[in-house]
Amino acid sequence: MDGRARTFHGRLVGAQNFTDAKWRANVTDVEMSDAIKKGPKAMPAFGKKLSQAEIDALVAYVRSFKQE
């Protein structure tokens, strides 16, 4: 809910902490968009389920989490 992946399921699947300053600085919006489309690691792919506009909105949402 806060982007930190500090939930049981988040820990179980190794979810990314979206507030981590180092990660935020090193990942581009294009990389995030590609990850949403293709689904890295345990994350399912959403490229066929979401429009490009929805993916762009999701990238903006991830960027909106406050940095630690």
MARDREN-708992 format. One record per residue: x, y negated, z of N, C-alpha, C in turn. Coordinates in steps of 0.1 Angstrom, whole numbers. Layout:
residues N
n.X=X n.Y=Y n.Z=Z ca.X=X ca.Y=Y ca.Z=Z c.X=X c.Y=Y c.Z=Z;
...
***
This chain:
residues 68
n.X=8 n.Y=12 n.Z=0 ca.X=0 ca.Y=0 ca.Z=0 c.X=9 c.Y=-13 c.Z=0;
n.X=20 n.Y=-12 n.Z=7 ca.X=29 ca.Y=-24 ca.Z=7 c.X=41 c.Y=-23 c.Z=-2;
n.X=41 n.Y=-12 n.Z=-10 ca.X=52 ca.Y=-10 ca.Z=-20 c.X=64 c.Y=-4 c.Z=-15;
n.X=64 n.Y=0 n.Z=-2 ca.X=77 ca.Y=5 ca.Z=4 c.X=78 c.Y=21 c.Z=3;
n.X=67 n.Y=27 n.Z=-1 ca.X=67 ca.Y=42 ca.Z=-2 c.X=70 c.Y=49 c.Z=11;
n.X=66 n.Y=43 n.Z=22 ca.X=68 ca.Y=49 ca.Z=35 c.X=55 c.Y=56 c.Z=40;
n.X=51 n.Y=65 n.Z=31 ca.X=40 ca.Y=74 ca.Z=35 c.X=44 c.Y=88 c.Z=34;
n.X=36 n.Y=97 n.Z=39 ca.X=40 ca.Y=111 ca.Z=38 c.X=42 c.Y=115 c.Z=23;
n.X=32 n.Y=112 n.Z=15 ca.X=33 ca.Y=116 ca.Z=1 c.X=45 c.Y=109 c.Z=-6;
n.X=47 n.Y=96 n.Z=-3 ca.X=58 ca.Y=89 ca.Z=-9 c.X=71 c.Y=95 c.Z=-6;
n.X=73 n.Y=99 n.Z=7 ca.X=86 ca.Y=106 ca.Z=10 c.X=87 c.Y=119 c.Z=4;
n.X=75 n.Y=126 n.Z=3 ca.X=75 ca.Y=140 ca.Z=-3 c.X=80 c.Y=140 c.Z=-17;
n.X=76 n.Y=130 n.Z=-25 ca.X=79 ca.Y=130 ca.Z=-39 c.X=91 c.Y=120 c.Z=-42;
n.X=97 n.Y=114 n.Z=-32 ca.X=108 ca.Y=105 ca.Z=-34 c.X=104 c.Y=92 c.Z=-41;
n.X=93 n.Y=87 n.Z=-38 ca.X=88 ca.Y=75 ca.Z=-44 c.X=97 c.Y=63 c.Z=-42;
n.X=98 n.Y=54 n.Z=-52 ca.X=107 ca.Y=42 ca.Z=-52 c.X=101 c.Y=32 c.Z=-42;
n.X=110 n.Y=26 n.Z=-34 ca.X=106 ca.Y=14 ca.Z=-26 c.X=107 c.Y=2 c.Z=-35;
n.X=95 n.Y=-4 n.Z=-38 ca.X=94 ca.Y=-15 ca.Z=-48 c.X=99 c.Y=-28 c.Z=-41;
n.X=101 n.Y=-28 n.Z=-28 ca.X=106 ca.Y=-41 ca.Z=-22 c.X=121 c.Y=-41 c.Z=-21;
n.X=128 n.Y=-31 n.Z=-24 ca.X=142 ca.Y=-30 ca.Z=-23 c.X=149 c.Y=-40 c.Z=-33;
n.X=156 n.Y=-50 n.Z=-27 ca.X=162 ca.Y=-60 ca.Z=-35 c.X=172 c.Y=-55 c.Z=-46;
n.X=180 n.Y=-45 n.Z=-42 ca.X=190 ca.Y=-40 ca.Z=-52 c.X=182 c.Y=-33 c.Z=-63;
n.X=172 n.Y=-25 n.Z=-61 ca.X=165 ca.Y=-19 ca.Z=-71 c.X=158 c.Y=-29 c.Z=-80;
n.X=152 n.Y=-39 n.Z=-74 ca.X=144 ca.Y=-50 ca.Z=-81 c.X=154 c.Y=-57 c.Z=-91;
n.X=166 n.Y=-59 n.Z=-86 ca.X=176 ca.Y=-67 ca.Z=-94 c.X=181 c.Y=-58 c.Z=-106;
n.X=181 n.Y=-45 n.Z=-104 ca.X=187 ca.Y=-36 ca.Z=-114 c.X=178 c.Y=-30 c.Z=-124;
n.X=165 n.Y=-32 n.Z=-122 ca.X=155 ca.Y=-26 ca.Z=-131 c.X=148 c.Y=-37 c.Z=-139;
n.X=147 n.Y=-35 n.Z=-152 ca.X=140 ca.Y=-45 ca.Z=-160 c.X=125 c.Y=-41 c.Z=-162;
n.X=118 n.Y=-51 n.Z=-166 ca.X=104 ca.Y=-48 ca.Z=-169 c.X=102 c.Y=-38 c.Z=-180;
n.X=110 n.Y=-38 n.Z=-189 ca.X=110 ca.Y=-27 ca.Z=-200 c.X=112 c.Y=-13 c.Z=-194;
n.X=122 n.Y=-12 n.Z=-185 ca.X=125 ca.Y=1 ca.Z=-179 c.X=113 c.Y=5 c.Z=-170;
n.X=107 n.Y=-4 n.Z=-163 ca.X=95 ca.Y=-1 ca.Z=-155 c.X=84 c.Y=4 c.Z=-164;
n.X=81 n.Y=-3 n.Z=-175 ca.X=71 ca.Y=0 ca.Z=-185 c.X=73 c.Y=14 c.Z=-190;
n.X=85 n.Y=17 n.Z=-194 ca.X=89 ca.Y=30 ca.Z=-200 c.X=87 c.Y=41 c.Z=-189;
n.X=90 n.Y=38 n.Z=-177 ca.X=88 ca.Y=48 ca.Z=-166 c.X=73 c.Y=51 c.Z=-164;
n.X=64 n.Y=41 n.Z=-165 ca.X=50 ca.Y=42 ca.Z=-164 c.X=45 c.Y=51 c.Z=-176;
n.X=50 n.Y=48 n.Z=-187 ca.X=46 ca.Y=55 ca.Z=-199 c.X=50 c.Y=70 c.Z=-199;
n.X=63 n.Y=72 n.Z=-195 ca.X=68 ca.Y=86 ca.Z=-197 c.X=68 c.Y=94 c.Z=-184;
n.X=68 n.Y=87 n.Z=-172 ca.X=67 ca.Y=94 ca.Z=-160 c.X=80 c.Y=101 c.Z=-155;
n.X=89 n.Y=94 n.Z=-149 ca.X=101 ca.Y=100 ca.Z=-144 c.X=99 c.Y=109 c.Z=-131;
n.X=107 n.Y=118 n.Z=-130 ca.X=107 ca.Y=127 ca.Z=-118 c.X=93 c.Y=133 c.Z=-116;
n.X=88 n.Y=131 n.Z=-104 ca.X=75 ca.Y=137 ca.Z=-100 c.X=63 c.Y=128 c.Z=-105;
n.X=66 n.Y=117 n.Z=-110 ca.X=55 ca.Y=108 ca.Z=-114 c.X=49 c.Y=112 c.Z=-127;
n.X=36 n.Y=113 n.Z=-128 ca.X=30 ca.Y=117 ca.Z=-141 c.X=31 c.Y=106 c.Z=-151;
n.X=31 n.Y=109 n.Z=-164 ca.X=31 ca.Y=99 ca.Z=-175 c.X=17 c.Y=93 c.Z=-177;
n.X=17 n.Y=80 n.Z=-179 ca.X=4 ca.Y=73 ca.Z=-181 c.X=4 c.Y=66 c.Z=-195;
n.X=13 n.Y=69 n.Z=-203 ca.X=13 ca.Y=63 ca.Z=-217 c.X=1 c.Y=65 c.Z=-225;
n.X=-6 n.Y=77 n.Z=-223 ca.X=-18 ca.Y=80 ca.Z=-231 c.X=-31 c.Y=76 c.Z=-223;
n.X=-29 n.Y=72 n.Z=-211 ca.X=-41 ca.Y=69 ca.Z=-203 c.X=-43 c.Y=54 c.Z=-201;
n.X=-32 n.Y=46 n.Z=-202 ca.X=-33 ca.Y=32 ca.Z=-200 c.X=-29 c.Y=24 c.Z=-212;
n.X=-36 n.Y=13 n.Z=-214 ca.X=-32 ca.Y=4 ca.Z=-226 c.X=-20 c.Y=-3 c.Z=-222;
n.X=-14 n.Y=-9 n.Z=-233 ca.X=-1 ca.Y=-17 ca.Z=-230 c.X=-4 c.Y=-29 c.Z=-221;
n.X=-16 n.Y=-35 n.Z=-222 ca.X=-20 ca.Y=-46 ca.Z=-213 c.X=-21 c.Y=-41 c.Z=-199;
n.X=-26 n.Y=-29 n.Z=-197 ca.X=-27 ca.Y=-24 ca.Z=-183 c.X=-14 c.Y=-20 c.Z=-178;
n.X=-5 n.Y=-15 n.Z=-186 ca.X=9 ca.Y=-12 ca.Z=-181 c.X=16 c.Y=-25 c.Z=-178;
n.X=15 n.Y=-36 n.Z=-186 ca.X=21 ca.Y=-48 ca.Z=-183 c.X=16 c.Y=-54 c.Z=-170;
n.X=3 n.Y=-53 n.Z=-167 ca.X=-3 ca.Y=-57 ca.Z=-155 c.X=2 c.Y=-50 c.Z=-143;
n.X=4 n.Y=-37 n.Z=-145 ca.X=10 ca.Y=-28 ca.Z=-134 c.X=24 c.Y=-32 c.Z=-131;
n.X=32 n.Y=-35 n.Z=-141 ca.X=46 ca.Y=-40 ca.Z=-140 c.X=46 c.Y=-53 c.Z=-132;
n.X=37 n.Y=-62 n.Z=-135 ca.X=36 ca.Y=-75 ca.Z=-128 c.X=32 c.Y=-72 c.Z=-113;
n.X=23 n.Y=-63 n.Z=-111 ca.X=19 ca.Y=-59 ca.Z=-98 c.X=30 c.Y=-54 c.Z=-89;
n.X=38 n.Y=-45 n.Z=-95 ca.X=50 ca.Y=-40 ca.Z=-88 c.X=60 c.Y=-51 c.Z=-85;
n.X=61 n.Y=-61 n.Z=-94 ca.X=70 ca.Y=-72 ca.Z=-92 c.X=65 c.Y=-81 c.Z=-81;
n.X=52 n.Y=-81 n.Z=-78 ca.X=46 ca.Y=-90 ca.Z=-68 c.X=48 c.Y=-86 c.Z=-53;
n.X=53 n.Y=-74 n.Z=-51 ca.X=56 ca.Y=-69 ca.Z=-37 c.X=68 c.Y=-78 c.Z=-32;
n.X=67 n.Y=-82 n.Z=-20 ca.X=77 ca.Y=-90 ca.Z=-13 c.X=90 c.Y=-82 c.Z=-11;
n.X=101 n.Y=-89 n.Z=-14 ca.X=114 ca.Y=-82 ca.Z=-12 c.X=117 c.Y=-81 c.Z=3;
n.X=124 n.Y=-70 n.Z=6 ca.X=128 ca.Y=-68 ca.Z=20 c.X=140 c.Y=-77 c.Z=24;
***
